[in-house]
Amino acid sequence: MTTVAHVHDETDAPYALSHLDALESEAVHIFREVAGEFEKPVILFSGGKDSIVMLHLALKAFAPAPVPFTLLHVDTGHNFPEVLEYRDRTVAEHGLRLHVASVQEYIDAGKLRERPDGTRNPLQTVPLTEAIQSLRFDAVFGGGRRDEEKARAKERVFSLRDEFSQWDPRRQRPELWQLYNGRHAPGEHVRVFPLSNWTELDVWQYIAREGIELPEIYFAHEREVFLRNGMWLTAGEWGGPKEGETPETRLIRYRTVGDMSCTGAVDSDAATLDAVIAEIAVSRLTERGATRADDKMSEAAMEDRKREGYF
């Protein structure tokens, strides 16, 4: 009997996705699932890195067709100018439609009041929820990730919100085998988190792989800042610095971007993608834990705001 030796060929090996390919594939699946299941989805787009990656994934999910969703940004009036410039340029470049819910307009109309500490991040909830209700969005994409904060770690990919946009952890649904349940009653909607299973490091590695442009404030640059409660904040019309807070020019960058009044910078000389990735790889603090004053107002600050309708 003649036996034929089996010659191993690379094609015999099972094909395996890299971890970034797997994350991308999951996110693309989520975008397409929402497009097929909901009537009027919207993407929250602030010009921050997570929303930038989310839009990039949406563009990939539906190429060569246009993205079938509009964009929504809750503008506090205290956003970084570089980020707003990036937001508007990106919207124009891709021919997208952007709705802006303005916190300042709510303050001017007497619907909201300025906080004593000057921060407006907690004031975003009412403009956000009223925009969702008035524009009748039934699915809202957000860039939240489970590694950011313990309240967000409880969130499902499809997160049901009631008719008041409030979140109840007890109403979270199981998501076995990536099967997502988008059923909701009239007036309710679903918050959708395509980046739930990503980490900060995954986001940056994906940005590097895909060659995604970011606002310059994510990289090391010199800026006039002052120290408050252990964080370097940018001076601005929102109320800083106060007496006894001395501005100084430092080499810094931002790990996360939100309202100037509560987003701290970190000392850093990481001016390139590779340098940022190396810096994050050895960090032991989450980006929100290290740089977001609004999450330090109480032990359950994020969860309290989520229950009220915040992301």
N, C-alpha and C positions, 0 to 999 in steps of 0.2 A: 504494500500500500504506500502510495506516495502522499506525504503530508506537505502542505504548503505553509511555510512560516508566515505569520501575520506581521506585516511591516507596519510599525506605528507611524501614523501620519498626524500632523497637527490638527487636521480636520476631525480626528476621532475625539479630541478633547471637547467636553461640553463647553458651550459658550457661556461666559459669565460676565455680567455687567460690572463695571467699576462702581464704587459706592456713589460717586457723583452721577453716573449714568442712571443708577437705580433711583436716586432721589429725583432727578430730572424727569424720569419716566413716570414716577408716582405723581408728581406735580402736574405734568401734562395730562395725565389721566383724570385728575381732579378737575382741571379746567374744562375738559371736554364733557365730563359727567355733568357739571353744573350747566353748561351750555345746552345740554339735551334735556335737562330736568326742570329748569327754572325759566320764568318768563322775562324777568328784567334784572339781571345781575349787574353789579357795579364793582370796580376795583378801587380800593383806597390807595391813593398815590400821593405821597408827600414829597418825593424826591430824596428820601432816605434810602440806604442801601438795600434793605429788605424789600421795599416796594419797587425798587428798580429791578431787582432780580425777579420779583413776581411778574412785573410787566414783560420782562425779557422772556420768561417762560410762557406767558400768554401769547406773545408774538410767535413763538415757536410752535405752540399748540395748534394754531389755526393758519399758519403760513401754507400757501401764499395768499390766503384770504385775509382780510383785515380782522382785527380783534373785535368780536361781536359785543363788547361791553363798553360802557362809558367809564370815566374815572371820577373819583370824588376826593376832595381834600378839605379837611377842616383846618382853616388858617387861623392861628391864634393871634396874628398881628405881631408876634414876637419871633417869627421864624428867621433863620439865617438867610440873608440876601442871596448868598451863593447857591443855597438849596432851592430857593424859589426861582432863580434864574434857570437852573438846571431843569426844574419841573416844567416851566413854560416852554423851554427850548425842545424838550423831549416830546411834549404834547404836539407841538407844531411839526416836528420832524416826522412823526408817525400819523399825522392827520387825525388825532384822537379828539374826543369831546371831554372837556373837564368841567365838572361842577365844583364850585368853591363855596363852602359854608363858612362864613366869617364870624369869628368870636367878637371882633370889634363891632360889627353891626348889631349884634345882640346886646352888647354893653351900651351902645349909643341909643338903642330902642328901650332901654331899661329892663330888658328881660334877664340880664345877668349883671352881677356886680363884681368889680375888681376885688381880688383877695388882698389882705394886708401885706402878704409876702411878695406880691407882684406876679406870681406865677399864674399862667393861664392854662396850663395843661389840664387841670381838673375841670376847667370850664368848657372843654370840648364836647362833653357828653350831650348837652342839650342841642347844640347845633347839629351834631352827628345824628342823633335819633330823630330829630324833626326833619332833617334832609331825607333820611331813609323813608320816613312815613309820607312826607309830602310828594316825593318823587316815586313812591310806590316800588322801591327796590325790594325784591324778595330773596336775594342772595347777595351778600356783601363779602368780598374777598379782603382779607387782612394778612399782613406779613408776620403775625405773631408766631413765635417758635417756643416749643416746650422747654428748651434749655435756658430761656431768658429769666424766668421768674416762676416761683412755685405755684401761683394761681394759674398761670398759663400752662403749666404742666398738667393740670387737671382737664384741660380743654380737649374736646374731640376735634377731628378735622371738620366735620359738619356740626356746628354748635347752634342749637335751637334757641331763639330769643322770643319772648312772648310779645303781646301787642304793645307793651310799654318798652320794648327793646331790652328787657332785663334778662339776666342769665341766672339760671337755677341749676346748680351742679347735679341735683337729683333727677333732672330731666335729660341728662346726657344719654345718648343712645350707644349701644355697642356697635363697633365697626370691624367685625370679623371679616377676614379675607378681602379687605379693601372694598367692602360693600357699604355704600353710604346711603343713609335714609334722609331724604330731603323733604319728607312730608311735613306740612305745617298748616295751621288753621288760618283763615282770613285775618289779616292784620299782623300775623307773626312773620318772622323772616329767619333766615339761617345765615350765620357768620361762617365763612369758609376759610380755612387756613392751609394753603398748599405747602407751606414751609414748616409745618408742625414738627416734622421729624429731622429737620436740618439743625445743625449747630452753627454758632458764629464762625467757626473755622471752616465748615462746609461752604457757607455763603462766600467767604473770601476766596477759597480755593476755586469755587465755581466762577466767580468774577474774573479770576486770573485765567482760567481755562478758556472762558468765552470771550475774553477781551472786552468786558463791559466797562464803559466809562462811568466814573463817579464824580460827584462834586469834590473839589480840591480839599475841602476841610477834613476829609477822611485821612488825609496824608499830612505828615509833619510840616508845619509852617510856623512862622513867628506871629504871635497875636498878643494884644494887650488883654490881660486877664487879671482877676482878683480872687483871693481865697475866701470862701464862705463854707462853713461846716465841712471842711476837709476837701472841698472840690474847687477846681479852677473854673470860674464862670466868666462869660464875656460881658463887658460893660455895655449898657444900652439904655434906651428910654424906658424900659420896664422897671427901673428902680435900683440899678446897681452901678457902681459900688455905693455903700452907705458910709457913714462916718466911721473911721477906723479901719476901713477896708482899702488897702493901698494897691492901685493898679500897677502891674509890672509886665514887661514884655518877656514872654517865655516861648520856647520851642515846644509846641503841643500838637496834638491831633484829636479828632473826635471819633470815639468808637460807635456811638449812636447819636442820632440827630433828632431833636425835638424842639420844644420851646426854649429860647435862649435863657430864660429865667431859671430853668431847672436842669439843663443839660450841661454836665461838666466835661471839661477837656482832660486829657491825660498827658503827662510829660512823655514825649516820644521823639525819637529822631528817625522813625520809620517813614521814609519818603517814597517808597516803592511798594508794589504789591507783594513782592517776595519778603521785604522787610516787615510789612504788616502781618503777613501770615506767620512768620517766625516769631513775632512778638506775641500774637494771640495763642500760638501753640504752647507757650510756657506760662500763660496767664492762669491764675487760680481764682479770679473774680469774674463773674458774668458781666457783660457790658452794662446792663441796667443796674446791677448791684454796685458797680464801681462809679457810675457816672450820672445816675438819674435821681435828683433830689425828690421828685414827686413820689417815688417808690419808697422813700424813707420816712414819709409822714407818719406811718404807723406800721406795725408788723403785718397787717392785712390790707395795706393801702390799695394794692392792685386788685385784690379780690373784691373789696368794697366798691371800687369804681366799675368793675365788670358787672357786678350785680345791678348797678344803676344804668348800665347800657354802654359803658366804655368798652374799648377793645382790650 
